[in-house]
Amino acid sequence: VMDYLASQEVLGEFSAQTLFIPGHIGLAEAGVDFVSNADALNMFLAEIPKLMPEAYALQYHPFTFPLNTAIRDRVTQVIVGELTLDEAVERIQEDVDTAMMAEE
């Protein structure tokens, strides 16, 4: 079932109908016939092959969720004026350090 769902043809159709940007290299090279905003979405899709290997590795790293959560929360605090950007960077590092110590 997973091979079928991840096949270029099926994933391409799913992506076209849902406006989902797939990480499938074949689709990135061929493009997707998106139902709307095709030019903009295909521009993003064309960048998939250019992603650094670290971008993929980080998705599965044990500290991905603490890092992403810290970034989301601290950047939000910058946007609403609760922290400066420098303070947010410091707090993100503290949050990740705390999460790493909890795992040891």
Legacy VTK file of the C-alpha trace (Angstrom):
# vtk DataFile Version 3.0
C-alpha trace
ASCII
DATASET POLYDATA
POINTS 104 float
0.000 0.000 0.000
2.774 2.466 0.898
4.606 1.825 -2.372
1.383 2.572 -4.231
0.649 5.758 -2.263
4.241 6.972 -2.650
4.404 6.200 -6.365
5.078 9.188 -8.585
1.724 8.944 -10.354
-0.422 8.649 -7.212
1.565 11.151 -5.141
1.518 13.561 -8.075
-2.275 13.371 -8.345
-2.683 13.724 -4.570
-0.342 16.730 -4.573
-2.115 18.357 -7.508
-5.518 18.105 -5.838
-4.445 19.045 -2.289
-1.798 21.675 -3.187
0.720 19.591 -1.212
4.396 20.132 -2.067
5.872 16.626 -2.207
9.481 15.784 -1.434
9.577 13.300 -4.332
12.572 13.964 -6.592
10.779 12.644 -9.682
7.885 15.031 -9.107
10.292 17.873 -8.353
11.931 17.337 -11.726
8.694 16.755 -13.670
6.521 19.330 -11.909
2.953 18.840 -10.725
-0.233 19.963 -12.461
-1.597 21.775 -9.395
-5.284 22.751 -9.571
-4.425 26.332 -8.593
-1.340 28.462 -7.983
0.673 26.078 -10.168
3.458 28.553 -10.988
4.125 29.429 -7.355
3.852 25.861 -6.068
6.073 24.451 -8.816
8.658 27.118 -7.990
8.858 25.705 -4.448
8.767 22.139 -5.759
11.748 22.831 -8.034
13.841 23.666 -4.958
13.397 20.188 -3.400
16.442 18.650 -5.148
18.581 21.517 -3.830
17.901 20.768 -0.145
20.959 19.914 1.887
21.197 16.360 3.277
21.185 17.898 6.758
17.654 19.174 6.150
16.433 15.607 5.722
18.542 14.257 8.599
17.185 16.887 10.979
13.628 15.687 10.381
14.451 12.406 12.113
16.858 13.619 14.768
15.768 12.947 18.383
15.911 16.671 19.181
13.854 17.824 16.213
10.692 18.345 18.231
12.325 20.276 21.092
14.164 22.421 18.535
11.113 23.110 16.377
8.947 23.825 19.406
11.523 26.223 20.846
11.895 28.036 17.526
8.119 28.332 17.081
7.541 29.589 20.613
10.461 32.006 20.803
9.924 33.516 17.338
6.279 34.045 18.278
7.467 35.886 21.380
9.646 38.103 19.171
6.724 38.846 16.843
4.428 39.862 19.703
7.140 41.945 21.367
7.817 39.774 24.421
11.466 39.103 23.493
14.129 40.645 21.314
15.604 38.466 18.590
18.851 38.121 20.549
16.922 37.050 23.644
14.971 34.534 21.578
18.159 32.967 20.205
19.509 32.614 23.741
16.245 31.083 24.968
16.112 28.647 22.040
19.597 27.440 22.947
18.563 27.106 26.608
15.425 25.173 25.646
17.372 22.748 23.462
20.107 22.331 26.088
17.451 21.517 28.696
15.829 18.954 26.400
19.198 17.344 25.692
20.050 17.100 29.397
16.679 15.480 30.088
17.511 12.752 27.548
20.842 11.866 29.177
LINES 1 105
104 0 1 2 3 4 5 6 7 8 9 10 11 12 13 14 15 16 17 18 19 20 21 22 23 24 25 26 27 28 29 30 31 32 33 34 35 36 37 38 39 40 41 42 43 44 45 46 47 48 49 50 51 52 53 54 55 56 57 58 59 60 61 62 63 64 65 66 67 68 69 70 71 72 73 74 75 76 77 78 79 80 81 82 83 84 85 86 87 88 89 90 91 92 93 94 95 96 97 98 99 100 101 102 103
